[in-house]
């Protein structure tokens, strides 16, 4: 019975109604165990069926959480026949993920796109994922990604999560939520009346309602089995056990009252996560349990048997499994291992066998290690880590146990799991050979740095690099580069700062073979930070050219792609440091492509961030917004940096302030120095656009303290403009000297243009005008359109202050037009104010047909205009072809056209 959930029912029914009309819907339903999530979602299922929806269910199971893509396979199994209609790369990714074919680890984004296409076919669909907190990591990431890109699919996705007491699922954070609270007193009394048929004393009724705390399952279950006399005069002694725990205890008492064979059958069912009734009966036969043992279990209302085995409530499963003795659990897993087909399901058999072991067992450990290899090949890092961890526990040899623990720690760290340090402790107990000991030291350093984003990380990485030097020179050099990158990112200018780390990195061993791009990058950065920027530029250019050469070999198999993917983040920022805008665009595009192809969920958002920043600086705000949206859909690393920079350049004060506040809050307790510096750069841009120069100066001064921001040359020009406009040019001296010398050394239009503009700001008379004109000429020859537009703006402002209104109007009109077209609202408004001060009313920007398009629609329109098919556009934007078609219909309507050919004829911005 669904009591007291009228508002929640209405919210769910509204989701269904919107989907029926051609929209999509996503909702995370959260609440403690027994609070009514299952009943509410069941009502939604029934409503969906009545409205003509298909309904597909999946459920996370705690014991299944180690099997990569297991939850996703549950959801997609009925639709796999449609997979033959998918493009071959999507078919392959899905097939490998589900163990249906051999192949390299699948691209998670291709898996997500394939799932999106499968779900989108046919009529409206409701997908319910119950107990989503127990989903395996791979399934959770893909399903959350699909939920964020579901678009116009007539698909409703509902994820049901239990709170509190279980690990939160980060993948689903940020999705729309419906959090269920306890029932009110009146509704609780109504529900209680359906559970207790005996006369109920008012005082006792109120006490039951109070103790149940509005939990519907507690109201139904707590009275069960209590003597009728209690209802008239008393009800249990008060205790401090939580309501879910009391409900679980009640289920345990009910299970313990059953005959021995029925109890054992329940344990086997709890240990078997797939609900396969045939498998359960084979395991029961292995234990000598007759089918009649199910009768009392069903009569007690604990589970039901059909083609599948279903527990009445997820708490029944956990209650039964936790209450079982260790011996009974091992017997259950042993029976399940014995009847699981090793050819069809080797990994689940290995897992059950491992749970049945007492002490150590090398054969079981080796079987788990093989399962870990298969899991890694399917892209299931978390599953591989779990298999390796258990394998280490079962390994009798101390040396082999240490090796397996080290491999498990690496896998746990790659998967983002926190247990890596515990496994390193096991590995450190050894014995380990020298190479393994050095790898342990390196992993410990990486964990320390990624955990705190500073502190001892760079020093620990340096120590690991020194240890590795005689053992693995190539890895040693990469670790030195790791330490240097860590020092740049942390911005610590003390003993662990960039200069100190660069000095130490001079001791790096020579490359073992011909230098790789990563070797050239290390040498170039060491030279830059120890001998000066001008000395380092030629070496940095050679390194960047080496990275870029791989782009020209894309169609060949390239074993260095993984290496490139790891270091392109630093290479792209280094290209910014030498003011090479073309190289930044090329490397960022390559980084994004490689990350997509590899399904590197941890790498893609960083790649998209660099690309998004360059798109913003190029004035292409709509594409930057779409890249930021894709990065946000991965939910694997913070992506607020891109949102913040885009909002600041757009001049949206409220949005920038809100995102900045979120970044500051998230950075508390985990270092966050670089995040703070980057935020200060964005705030300097915002305040310069708004004309609040003292605030811009304060923010830019803070940003200029960062090695990361000075390395990528983002802070200099903001600080110089803010200082000059605040009447405090002396504060710009250091930034101007550094910018000028770097521009001269780099020799690029971007650097020379920024330096000329900055010198103009601190100059007077004819010299200033010469510098302004030089800046415009230089910046016209690069892709950094925002800085060209701002140069027209500051030149126009200077001309107006010189009393040269006609010249000022010309520059300000150009600035206003450019800034308005790209969407830099605050800078455009600043140009408009200056125009009005010259006596000219700024012209309103001419309306363009494309103005009616959203950022995503504009991106789709541009791609389609190049001749790309809906499937090709969808693959690039991680949207289904059906969603692309829906967007195209909207685009055609807004642009008053009817065909793709007409779209190609339009001149889109």
N, C-alpha and C positions, 0 to 999 in steps of 0.2 A: 504493500500500500504506500502511495506517495502522498505524504501529509506535510503541509506547511511549506511547500516549495513553489508557490504560484509564480513569484517573480523570476525564479530560476527557470521554470518551465517556459515562461514567456520569452526569455532571452534565447533559449535553445531553439524554440519554434521560430523565432525571428531569423536565426541563422539559416534554418532550413528553407524558409520562405525566400530569402535573398538568393540562395543557391538555386532554387527552383526557377527564379527569374533570370538566371544567367550569371550570377556572381559566385564567389567562393567564400568560404568561412573557415576560421580556425579558432579553436578555443581550448584552453587548458583548464580542466576542472580539478580543483585541489581541495583537500580536506583530510582530516584524520580518519583512521580506519573506522568504518561503521557509520560515518556521518551521513550517508545517503547518496554517495557518488554513483554507485552501481544502480540504485533504483532510479535515480534521475536520468542516467544515460539509457537505461532500459526503456523509460518512457519516451526518450528521444528516438530510440530505434523504432518503437511501435508507431510513433507519429510519422517518422520518415517513410516507413513501409506504406502507411495509409496515404501518403502524398505521392507515392510512385517512385521513391528512391530505392536504389539497391543499397544493401547494408553489408559491410565487410568488417569483421572483427579481428583483432590481434590482441595479445596480452603478453606483458613481460612476466617472466618467472625467475625468481631469485637464482635457482639452480641453473638456469639457461643463460645467465648474464655473461658467461664466458665464451659463448659461441657467436662468432662474428656473423652478422646479418641474419641471425635466427629470427628475431622479431620481424624484420622486414620481409623475410620469406613467408612467414605466417600471413601477413597482410596481402602479399602479392600472389600467393600460390594460385588462387582461382583465376587470375588474369594472365598467367604465363603463356597460355596458348596465343595471346595477342603479340607476344614478343617477336614472332617472326616478321611482323610488320615494321619493327623498329629498324633504324639504320644499323648496319653491322657493328660499328664501334659500341653502340648502346647495348646491342644483343650480347656482344662479347663481355662487356663489363658486368652485365646482369648475370650472365651464365657463370662467370668465374666467381662472382660474389656468392652465388647460391650453390657453388660446387658442382655445377652441371657441365662444366668444361674446364680444360686446362688453360693456363695462360698466366701472364704477368699480373701482379696486384692491380685490381681495377681502379680506374679513376672514380673517386667517390662522387664527383660531380656528374660524370656520365651515368653512374648508377642512379643518382637522384633524378637526372633528366629522363632516364628510361622509366623510372617509377612514375614520374609525373605524366609521361605519355600513356602508360598503362592505365592509370587511374582516370585520365581525362576521357578515354574512349567510352562510348555508350551514354546512357542517360544519367541523371543526377545520382550522386553516390555519397553515402555517409560512411566514413571510415572511423572506427572507434578503436583506440589503442588503450586498453585497460592496464592498470599497474605499470604505467610507463616508467616508473622509477627503477624497475628491474630490467628494462631493455638493455641489450648489449650496446656497447658504445657506438659501434659502427651503425647499427640500426637507428639509434637515437639521433646521431648526427645527420644521417641521410633524411630521416623523416622530418626533422626540424627544418632542414634546408628546403625540402619539398613544401612544407607548410608556408615558408616565407616566400616561395616563388609560385604558389599554386595559381595565382592569376584568375582569369575568367574561365574557370573549368567546370563550374557547377558541381564542385566537390566540397564537402564539409569534412574537416578533420578535427577530431576531438581526442585529446590526450588526457587520461585520468591518472593523477598522481596522488600518492598517499603522503600526508603530512601529519605530524613530524616523525622523527625517529628513523628515517632512512636518508641515505645520501641524496642530496638534491641533484637534479639533472640540469646541468648548466645549458645544455643544448636547447632547452625549451624556454629559457629565460627571455623575457621581452615579448613573448607571444601574448595575445589577449587572454586574461585569466578570469575565471569564476571561482571564487573561494567560498566554500560552504561552511557556514557556522552552524551551531547547534539550533535545534528547534526552540521556539518560544514555549513558555509554560503551557499555554492553552493547547497548542498543537501536540506537545509532548504528552499531555493527559489524554488527548484523543487517541494517539497511537498506542499508549499503554493500555487503554481500555480494550483494544483488539487483541492484546497478548494475554491478558489476565481475565479469565472468565469468572473466577470466584469473587465474592464480595470483597471490596477493597476499602479498608479504613482510610478516611481522608488524610489523616496525618501520615500514614504509611505511604499513601499515594504520593503525597508531596515530597516525602523523603526519597522515594525511588526516582522521581523526576529530578530532584536536586542532585542525587548521586550520579544519575545518567548524564547530567550536564547537556541535555538536549541531543545526545547521540542516539539516533533512531535504532541502530542495531543493539545498543545497550538496553534500550527500553523494551525491545522484543526478546532479547536473550537472557538478561539478568534474572527475570522472574522464572525462567524455565527450570524445572527441577526443584524449585523451592517448595517446601511443604505449605499446604493451603493455610495452615494456622499462622504462618508468618505474615500473610497478607492482612490478617485481621489484627495482629498485635505487634509485629516487628519485622524488620527486614535487614538481615546481615549486620555484622559489626562494621563500623566505619574503618577504613584503612586508607593508606596513601597511594594505593596502586592506581595508575592512570586508567581511564575508561577503556581504551583499546586493549591494554594489558588484561583488564578484568574480563573483557569479552573473550580474549584469547584463552585465558585461564578456564573460562566456562566451557569453551570448545574442548580443551584438554581433558577436563573432568568427564565430559560426555564421551570422548574417545576412550578414556581409561576404563569406563564402565563396560566396554564391549568385550566379547570373548577374545582370547589370545589371537586366533587366526584372523579375526576381523581387524584387530588393532594392527597386526603385521601387514595386512592388505592395505590399510590406510597409509602405513609408512612407505610401502612400495609406490603407491599412487602419488604421495607427496614428493618422492625422490625422482619421479619420472615426469619431466616438465612438458612433454608434448601432448599428454592426454590421449595417447594411442591405446585404445582398449585392448586390441589384439596383443600388443606388446606387454601390457600389464598382465593379461591372463597367462602368457607364456612365462613371465617372471614368477607369477603365483604358483604355477605348476612346478617350476624349478625348486620352489620352497615347500612343495607339498601342500599348498593351500587350495582347497576346493572352491568352486564358484559360489557355493552356498554361504561362504563367509561374507559375501557382499550384502546379504539380506539385512543383518542387524545394523550395518553401517548406513545403508540407505534409510532404514526405519528410524534411525537416530537423527536423520536430516543433515548428515555431514557431507555426503556426496551422492551423486547419481551416476549410473552406468548406462551407456548407450553405445553408439559407435565411438564416442569419445567419453572420457572420464572427466566429470566436472565437480569441483568442490563447491559447496553452497556459498562460500565466501572465501576470498583470498586468505583471511585470517585462519580459516580451518587448516589450509595447507601448512602455513607457518607454525601453527599451534601443534599440529601432529608431528611435524618433523623435529621441532625443538624439544618436544616431550619425549621423543623416542630415545632409548638408550643407545650409546655408541655402538654396541654390538648389533642391535636391530638395524641401525642405519647401514652398517657395513654389510649385513646380510642382504638388505634391500638393494644396495648398489651392486653387490656381487651377483645377485640374481639378474639384475638388469644388464650387467656387462655380459653375462653368459648368454643371454637371448638376443642381444643386439648384433645385427649382421655387420661383421668387420669390413666387408666389401662396400656395403651401402652407407654405413654410418660409422666410419672408423674413429672419428674424433669423440663422438658421444660414448662409444664403447670404452675408449681409453680413459675418458673422464670418470665414468662409473667404476671402472676397474681401479683407478687410483683412489677413489673414495672408499673402496672396500679393503684397502691394504692396512695392516697393522705394522707399524715400524717402517722399515725400508724395503724396497723391491726394485732392483735395477731394471728388470724387464718392463715393469709398469712405468718407470721413469723414462726409459728410452722410448716407449710408445707415446708418452705425453710429449717428449721432445719432437718426435716426428709430427704429432698433431700441431705443435707450435709452428713448425715449418710450413705446414699446409695453411694454417690460419694467417700467417704473415703473407703468404703468397696470395691470399684472397684480400689482403688489405686490412686484416683484423689484428692490428697491433695489440689492442687491449686483450683480445683472446689469446694471442701468442704469449703475452706476458703472464697471464694467469696459468696457462699450461706449463710454462717454464718454471714459474714459482713453485707449483705443486711438484714438478719433476725434481727440483732441487731438494724439496723436503723429503722425497722418497729415495734419494740417492745415497747408497751406503758409503761410497768412496769419498773421503773429505776433499780430495783434489777435484774430482769431477763435480761434486756438489758446489764447490766454490765457483767453478767455471759456469755451471748452469745458473747459479745465483747472479753472477755478473751479467750473463746474457739476459736474464729476467729483469734485472735492474735497468739495463739499456732499453729493453722493450717497454718497461713501465714508464721510463722517462719520456721516450718518444710518444707514448700514448697519453702523456700528461697526467699519469696517475701518481699519487703522493707516496706510494709504498717503496719507491726506488731506493730511498736511503736505508730502509730496513733491510732490503736485499743486499745493499752494499756492505752492511755490517756482517751479514752471513758470508759474503764473498771474501771480506777482509780477513775472516778467520782462517782462510786458506786451506792448504798451501796454494799459492799462485806463482806462476813463473814471472819473469821480469816484465814481459810484454803485457801480460794480463794485469799485473800490479800497476803498470803505468796507465792502462786503459781504465782501471778502477779510479785512479787518481784524477784522470781527465773527467770522467763522468761526475765524480764528486764535485769538481770545480764548476762544471756546467750547471749542475743542480743548484749549487750555492749562488751562482750569478743569476740564473733565471728566477730563483726564488726571491731574491732581495733586490735585483737590478742594481747592484752596487756592492758596497761593503768589501769583503775579501775576495769577491769573484775574480777581478783581473789578476790579483796576486796569485791566487790558486791556479788560474789558467797558465800563468807564467811558469810556476813550479812544475806543472804537468808537462809543459812544452820542453823544459830543460830535461826532465826525466826521459821523455820520449826521444830526445835528439839522437842518442846512439842506437836506439832500438828500432825506431821507425821514423826516419828523417822526413818523409812526406807528411806524415801525421803531425810530427813536431812543428813543421812550418805552418800547417793549418791551425794548430793550437796557438802558436804565436799570433797569427792573424785574429783568431778568436779573442785573445787577450787584448789586442790593440782595438778591435771593434768594441769590446766591452768597455774599455777605458774611454773611447769616444762617446759612447752612449751614456755612460754614467756621469760624465762631465766632472769627475773628481780631479782637481788640479793639484792634489797633494802627492804623497809618495807613490800612490797607485795611479797617478794621472797619465795622460797620453804621452807626455815627453819621457817620463820614467819608463813606461812600458816600451816605447819605441827604442829607447837606449838599450833596454834588455834584449829586445828582439833582434838587435844587430848580431847577437850571438847565435842566431838560428843557423842550423846546418845548411849546407848548399843543397839545392835541389838534386835528388838522386838521378834524375834523367834530364832531358831538355825541359826548360821551365814551362810549367803550366800557367794558365791565366792567373790562378790563385797565387802562384809563386811571384809572378810579376807584380801583382797587386800588393803583396806583402812588402816586397823590396821598395816599391814606389812610395808607399805610406811611411815606411821607416825613414827613407830619405827625406820625405816632406817634413816629418816631425822632428828630425834631428839636424838636418842641414838647411832647412828653410823651404818655403813654398816654391820659389823659382827653381831650386835644384830638383825638386820632386816632380814638377809638371811633366817633363819629357818621359820619365819612367811611368808616371800614372797614365799618360796617353798610350804608351805601348801596352800596358795592362788592359786598358779599356778596349783597344783595338783587338787584342787577343780574345777577349770575351765576345766582342761583336763578330769576329770571324766565324765563330761557331754558328751564328745566326744564318750565315750564308751557306752553311752545310746542313741546313735543316732536314732536307729530304734523305740524307744518309743517316745510318744508325750511328749515334754518337754516344760513346760510353761516358763522356764527360758531362752529359746533361745533368746528372744528379749533382755533380760538383758545381756546375754553373748555377743550378737552381739554389743551392745553399748560399753562394756568394754574390749573386746578382743584386741582392738587397744592398750590400755594401758597395758594389760596383756602381749601381745607379746613383747612390748618394755621392760617390766619388766623382762621377761625371758632372754632378752639380757643382762640386768643389772646383772643377776646372772650367766652369761656365760653358759646358758643351751641351747645348739644348738638344741638338739632333741626337747625340749619343744617349742622353737621358731617355728620350722618347723611344729609341731603338732598344735599349737594354730593358726598360720597363715593360715594353710590349713583349719582348722575349721572355722575361721573368714570368709574366702573367700566363703566357702560352705554355711554358714548361710546367708551371704549377698546376694548370688545368689538366694537362695531359697526364701528369703523374698522380692527380688526385691528392695533391699535397695540401691538406686542409690547414695545416699550421703555417704554410708558406704563402698561400694565395692572398690572404688579406694584406700582408706586408707588401707584396708585389703590387696589389691594387692601390695601396696607399701611395707608393711612389708615383705610379701612373696617374692617380687622381691629382696629386699635387702639381705635376707637370701640366696636366690638362687645365687646372685652374690657372696656373701662371700663363698658359697659352690663351686664356680667355674662353675656353670651351667648357663652360660651367655645366651644361646639360649632360655631356658625356661624363664629366667628373662625378656628377650626382648619381648617374647610373652605376658607375664603378663602385661608388661608396655603398650603394644599395646592395650590390652583389656581395661586397665584402661583409656587410652587416648580416646577410643571410647565412654566412658560414658560422658565425658565433663562436669562432675558435680563438681569436685574440681580440683585444680591444680595437675597435675600428672608429672610435670617436675622433681620432686625430684628423682623419679626412673630412668628417662632418664639420669639425670645428673650423678648419682652414677654409672650406667652401663657404660656410655661413659668414665668416669674417670678411672674405672678399666680396660676398654679396651685400655686405653692409647690414645684415640682419642682427640687430643688437640683442633682442630678446633671445633669439635662437642661439647665438654665440655664447651669451652669458649662461644660458641653461646647460649647454653642452660642456662649457668650461667648468661649471660647478660639479657636473657629474664626473668629469675627469679628475678634479681635485679630490672628490670623495673617494673615487676608486683607487687613487694612488696612495691613500693613507695606509701606512704600515708596510708598504712594499717598495720603498725607495721612491720611485716616481720622479727623479730629478729631470730626466729627459722629457717626460710627459709634461712636467711643469714648464720647462723651457719652451717646448713647442707650443704650449697653450699661450705663453707670454708673447711669442711671435704672432700668433693669430690675433691676440688682443691688441697688439701694436698696429697690425693692419686695420683692424676694425676702427680703432680710435683715430688713426691717420685719415681714414675715409670720412669719419664723422667730423673731423676738424678739432677733436679734443687732443691737442698736441701734448700738453703736460702728461695726460694719462698714457698717451702713446709712447712718450719718452721713458716713463717709468717701466712700462712693459718691455720695450725694446732693449733698455739697459739690462734688464734681467735676462732676456733672451740672449744677449751678446755675451753673457758669462758662460754660455754653454759651448763646449768643444764641438758638440754635434751640430749646433746651429751655425757656428762660425765655419766648421768644416764644409757644410753644404751651402754656405753663403746666403742664407735666408735673412739673417738678422741685420746685416750691415746697412742696407739702404733704408730700412725702416727707422733705425736709430738715427741716421744722419738727417733724414727729413724731419723727424719729430724734434730733434735738437734745434735745427735751424728755425723751424716754424715756432718753437717755444721761446726763441730769442736767447738760446743758450748754445751757440755753435761750438763752444769749447768742449762740450760733451761729445761732439762728433769727431774729434781729432783722431783718436785711436782707430775708430772704425773706418774713417776716410783714408788714413794712411795704409791700413791693411787692404782695404778694397782696391785702392789705386795700384798698389804693388802687385796684387793678385791679378788684376785686370791686365796689367802690362805683361806679366809672365804668361798668362793664358792666351792673350792675343785674340780673343773671340769677340764677336759683336755684342753678345750678351754682357760679358764682363766690362768691355770698354764702354758700352753705352751706359751701364749703371754707374761706372766710375765718373764719366763725364757729367752725367746729371748731378751726381753728388757734389762734384767740384763746383758746378754751377750754383748749387744752393748756398755754398759758403763764399761765393765770389760776388763781386760788384762790377758794374759798368760793362764795357765791351767784352771783358773776359768772360763774364757770366753768360752773355748771349752767345759767345762762340762755343762755350761748353754745352749750352742747351741745344744748339744746332748740331753739334757733333753727336750728342746723345741720341737725337732723333734719327740721324743718318745711320748710326750703328745699329740701333734697336730695330730699324726697319728690315735689317738683314738677318734677323733671327725670329724664332717662333714665340718669344715671350711677349705676347701682345698686351698683356696687362701693364707691363712696365713701359711700353711705348705709349700707351694711352695716358698713363700717369705722368710721363715726361711732357706730353702736350699740355697736360693740366698745370703742372708747376711752372712751365715756361709761360703759359698764358697768364697765370697769377703774377709772375714777375713782370711781364709786359704791362699789365694793368697798373701795377704799383709804380711803374716808370712813367705812367701817364700816356702810354701808347695804346689807346683803346682799339684802334682798327686791327693792329697786329694781335692784340690780346684776344679779340673776338674770333679771329681766324683759328688760333690755337685752341681756344676754349670750346668752339663749336666742334672741332675735330675730336677733342677729348670727350665732350658730352656724348657725341654720336657713338664713339667706340665703346665707352663705358656703359652706355645705355644698352647697346646691342648685346654686349656680353653678359649683362645682368649685374654689374658692379654698382648696386643702387646707391650706396653712400658716396662713393667717389663721383658718380654721375650727378648726384644732388649737390656735391661740393662744386662741380664744374658749372652747374646751373646757377648757383648763388653768385659765382664770380661773373658769369655772363650778365646777370641782372645788374651787377655793380658797374658794368661797362655801359649800361643803358640799353642793352638788348635783351628782349624776352626770349629765353631759350625755346627753340621749337620743340614741340612734343614729338617724340619719336614716331616716325611713320609706322602705322600698324602693318604688321606682316601677317600673312595667312598662318604662318607657323607659330605665331604667338599663342594661338589657341591650344597648341599641343603641350602635353605634359613633358617633363624631361625624358621619361621613358619612351613616350610616343615619338618624340623628336629623334631619339637614338635609333628606334626601330625604323622610322621613315628614312633616315640617312642610309642605314644598312640596306634596306630594300631598294633604295634608289641606285645602289651600286650593282643591282642585279641579283642579290642574294635571295635564296628561297626562304620560305617561312621556317623550314626545318633548319637551314643553316643559321638564320638569325636566332632561332630559339636555342641552338647549341651554344652560340656565342654569349647569349644573355641568360642562359640557364632558365629558359621558359619553354613550355611545350609549344609545338606548332599551332595547336588550337588557340592558345593564348595570343600568339603572334597574329593569327587571323582575326581574332576579336579586336585586338588593338588596331589592326589595319582598317577594319570597318569603321572604327571611331576616327582614325586619321583621315580616311577618304571623306567622311561626312564633314569633318571640321574644315578640310581644305577644299570642299566642293569639287572633288574629282571622283572618278569611278574606276581607275585602273592603275596598275603599277607603272605602266609606261608614262602616264601623266605625272606620276610622282617623280620619275627620273627627269622629266622635263623641267620640274620646279627647281629653283635655286634655293636650296635649304641652307640656313646659316650653319 
